[in-house]
Amino acid sequence: MKTLSSEEVSRLPDTPYNLWVRGELDDHVDAPEGSRIEIIGGKVVVSPPPGLSHGGPIRFITRAFERAGDADSGFPWAVQQVAGVRLVGLDDGYIPDLVVTTEEILLASEKARLPELASDEIEMVVEVTSRWGADGDRPPRQTPPRVKNKWTGYAKAEVPYYLLIDRAPKIARSTLYCIPDRATGAYLHQESWAFGETIHLPDPFDLEIDTSHWMTWES
């Protein structure tokens, strides 16, 4: 993972956030193909392409939502992988592994050819940790949090649910955060499951996710 220096940022033709919102930041950052370029806490962060096992949990979560939709025509939720999310009021832009929103919002955004979704259009984000940037997805160690990362950003943007899949070998656990507090940039409630246990997402989703095949990264 790489963070652009102040000198590199100064050479950009506009602010990183404005370029990101217009879908132009990638054109001005030298990064390997498939890298994720995000603005986290006001900094331009470049993450390498994820490995194959990184996508395993996303595949199972996607299947769970698709099965729920097939079983109930009134199920409103749809998922989208690696969609850009503009954090309203923060001038940050993230690319989570998965977002959960409504089919109506996705179709409207596609029809309008929008380059990203707004955080207030999203019900849940999912992040899967990688060895090179796991701390950016986790709650900061300080209370109240003083570090600006994706966990605090999602809370400040009041994304209702944040599902963190932590693949670190010594953790191997999924945690659902909810009740975001914009003032402190923290989630006030959490529930977690070890890998192998079945995740139960509460209302408004009310579905279960099998984690028996989820793998940690190599120690």
N, C-alpha and C positions, 0 to 999 in steps of 0.2 A: 504494500500500500504506500502511496506517495501523496504528500501534500505540496501543492505549488507554493513556491517561495513568493515573498512580497515583490521581488524583482520580476518574476515571471508574470504575476498578476498585473503589475504596472504596464506590461507590454500589451495587454489585451485591449481591443478597440472599444470596449464598453465594460460595465461592471460584470463580474462573473454571473451574478444572478440574472441580469437582463439578457445576457447571451444564452444562459441555460434555459430561460423561459421561452426564448425564440427558437430553441433547438439548434443553436449555433456554437455553443461552447466546445463541443467535440472537435469542431473544425480548427480550433486555435490551441488545442492541447495535444502534445506529442505523447501518445499512449498506444499500447498494443491493441490490435483489433479485438473487440469483445470486452474491453475494459469498461467499468462503470465510472462515470465522471459525475460526482455529486458535489453539492455545496452544503457542508455540515458545519454549523456554528460559524458561518461566514467564510469558511476556508474551502478551497477547491481540493477535493480529495479524489484520487484516482485509485481504484481497486482493480486487481487483476481479474481475468475471467474466472468464474467459479469452476471447480472440478465436477466430475460426473456425480459423485456421491452427494455433493451439496444439493443437487436437485431432487434427491429421493424423497425427502419430506414434503417438498412442494407438490410432487406428483401424487402422493397419497392424500394431501389436503384437497387438491383439485378434484380428485375422484370422489371424495366425500361430499363436496358441494354439488358435483354433477349428479350423483346418485340421489341426493335430497331433492334436486330440481326435477329429476325424472319421476320420483315417487309422488311429488306434490306440485301440481301445476301452479299453485299459488305461492310457491316458495320464491321470494323476490331476489335472492342473492346470486351474484355472479362473481367469478374470480378472473383476474388478469395478471399474468406474470410480467415481471420487470417493467412495470409502467412507471413513468416519471410522476412524481407527486410534488406539487408546488405547495409549500407550507405557508398558509395564509397568515400574513402579518409578521413573518420571520425573515423573509428574504433568503430562505434555505430551499434547496431542491434535492429530494432523495429519489433513489430508485430501489424500492423494497423488492424482496424476492416475490411477493404476492400481495395484491390488494383485493379486498372484498368490498364490493359496492353493488348497486342494482344494475340489472340488464338495461334498464331505461337510461341510466346515466352513461353507461358505456356506449350504447348506440348513439346517444345524442353527441357525445364527445367525438366519436368516430365520424359522424356525419358532418360535424363542424370542423373536422380535421385539426383538432386541438393537439398540440404536442405532448400535453401532460394533463393529469387530473389535479383538481384542487383538493387540499386536505379535508375541507368541509363536505366533500362529496363521498368520502370514504368511511365505511363502518369499521373495518379492521385492516391492519397491515400485518404482514408476516415477514420476519427476518430470520435467516438461517446463518449462524455464525461460521466464520472461517478463521483459520489460525492467524491470518495476517491482520485481522481487523475486528476481533471479537469484542474488545472493550468499547468500541464505538456503538455496538448494539445493546450493550448491557446497561443496567442502572449504574450511575457513578457511585463510587465508594463513599463519597461525602454526603452527609445529610444536614441541611438541604443540599441538593446537588449544585456544585459550582462549575463543573465541567459541562460544556455544551456538546452533546452528541446526539445520535438519532433517538435514543430513549427519551431524553429531555425535550427534543424537538417535537416528537409526536405528542408528548404530553402538553407542551405549550400550545400546539396547534389544536388540541382537544380532539384528537383522533380517539374515538370511544374505546376501541380494543386494539391491543398490541400483543401478538403471539410471537414469542421469542423461542426459537429452536436452537438450543445451545449444544453444539456437537463436540465441545471440548471433552476429551476422554475422562477427565476427573469430574465432569458435571453431567453430561448425557441426560439433559432434562429440558422439558418444554414448560414455559411459563406464560400464562395469560394475564396481562396487565389490563386493568380497567379503572374507571373513575379518574380521568385525567384532571389535574389541577393546573390551570394556565399560569397562575401567579407564581407557583414554586417550580414549575416545570417537572412535575413528578406524577406518577400514577399512585393512587392511594390504596389500591387493592390488588392482590395477585393470588393466583391459584396455579399449582404446578404439578407435573407428572413426570416420573422417570421414564426414560426410553423403555419400551415394552409395555407400559401401561396405556390404557385407552384414554385419550383426551375427550372430555365432554365440553363442547362449547355451549354456553347457556343461551337463553333467549337474548337477542332475537334470532339466533341461528338454530339452537337446539339440535345439534348433530354430534356424532361421535367420529373420532379419527383413530385408526389403528396405527400404532407406532412400533409394532413388533419387529419390523424389518429396518428400522432406522439405524444408521451407523454413525459412530463418531469419526472424526478425522484421525489419521494415524498418529500415535503418540511418539 
